Amino acid sequence: MAGSVSRAVVDAFFKVYAARDPNKLEAFLHDDVVWTISGPVDVLSYCGTHRGKEAVLDLILRTIPGIFCFTSYAQETLLVDGDQVAMLNRRSARRTADGRVISYRVANFMRFENGKVIANLSLIDSFDAAEQILGHPLTVHVSPGIDAGDVVAL
């Protein structure tokens, strides 16, 4: 299939990404990469959309490490189809400010072009991550007449 990415390239990218090696990571990013992390920006300041190789490298190598240091990156599921990649993983990290350990799941949806990441959408379990980062449960407001046991916060 034209434009497809090999499983070996995807595995190599995630290995370099987990290690946060700046020189090797740069080689895997397209100049016009768009990197989006979905989540509450006011609690998880690294969330949002970052455009271009320089902005993405700054996010991965400076911004995120200023908040926490990843201690583990466990891949649960990986699917490669043509130039598209979907992955579910669990990340564990230690907060830089106080050493608190956090762990949450992330789904990544990526597109590769010529062996380089050109698009990434990361969907994190932001409710769980935000509670861990804040160090307390988030308040869920329940409307009158609704049993709180039936409420799911999204």
N, C-alpha and C positions, 0 to 999 in steps of 0.2 A: 504494500500500500504506500503510495507516494505521501511524503510528509509524516510518516509514522516515526515514533521514537521507540527505541529498544528498551526492554526491561533492564538491561545492563546499564544504560545511560541513566535511567530513572533511579535505580539503586545507587549508582555513583553520586548522583545529585543529592539524594537524601543523606548519604553518608557524610558528604562535605557540609551540607546544611546543618546537620546535628553537631558536627565538630566545630562549626563557625570559623572555618579556615578562610580568611579574607581573600587570598590569592586564588585558591581553587574555586571558591564560591563565585567570584567575579566571572570566571570563565564559563559558568553555567547560566548566567543571566543575560538575556537579550538586552540590547541597548534601550529598547522601548518597553521593557517589562512593566506590567501593571500588577501591583501586589495589594490585595484587599484583605483585611482582617475584620470580620464582622463581630462587633461587640460594643459595650457601653464605653465610649471614649472618655467620659468623665471619671470612670473608675479604672479602666484599662487604657491608658493614654496612647499606647502603641496601636490601637485599633484605628481603622479608617483605610483610605486608599492612598497608596504611595506610587508615584509614577516615575519611571526611569531607573536605570541601573544604579546611579549614584544615590538616589533617595532610598531605594530598597537596601542597598548595602549599609547605608547609615542606620536604617531601621534595625536590621539584623545584627549589625556589629557594634552599634553604640546605644541606640534608644532602648531596645529590649534588655540588653545586659545591664543598663542603668537601673532597671526595675527588678529583674531577677536573672539568676544564672541557671540554665537548664542542667539538670543532673541526670536525666534519663529521657529517652525518646524511643518509645516502644511502638513499632508498627504492628497494627492488628490486622489490617486488610489493605491490599493494594491491587488495583485494577488498571491495566494499561490497554487502551483501545485506540489505535492509530496514533494521533498526536495528543490525545486526551489521557489524563491520569486522575484517578480518584483514590484517595487513601484515608483510612481512619487510623488514628494513633492516639496514644496516651503520652502526655508530656508531664514530667515532674520537674520542679524547679525550687530554688531557694531564693526567697525575697532578699534583695540587696540591703534594704533598710534595716531588717530585724532578724534575718535568717530563717523566717517561718517557711516551712515546706508546704508547697501547694502541688496539686496534681489534678489534671483535667483532660478531657478528651477533645480532640480536634479532627475535623474532616477537612481535607485539602482537595480542591478541584483545580487541576492545572492543565495548561496547554503548552506544548513544546513546539518550537519552530527551529529547524536545523540543529537539533540537539540542545537547545537552550530554552529556559523557561521564559515565556512571553506573557503569560497570565497566570495568576494564582488567586484563588478565593479560599480563605480559611474561615471555617465556621467553628467557633469554639463553644464549648458548653459555658457560655459567659456568665450565667447565673451562678453556677457552681464556682467558677474561677473568681468572680467578683466577691462572693462570700468569703472565700479563702484569703484573698488579698486584703479585704477589709478586716478580717478577723472576727466577724460576727454575721449571724443570719440576716438576710435582707427582709424587710417588712413587706408582707404581701397584704394588700388591702382587699378585704372581702366585702362585697355588697351585702346590705341587710337581707335576711331571708335565705342566704346561701350557706350551706354547711361548709365550714372551712376545710373539712376532710375531703371534700370533692373538688377543691381548687388546685389547679396546676399553674404555676407561674411560668410564663414564657418570656 
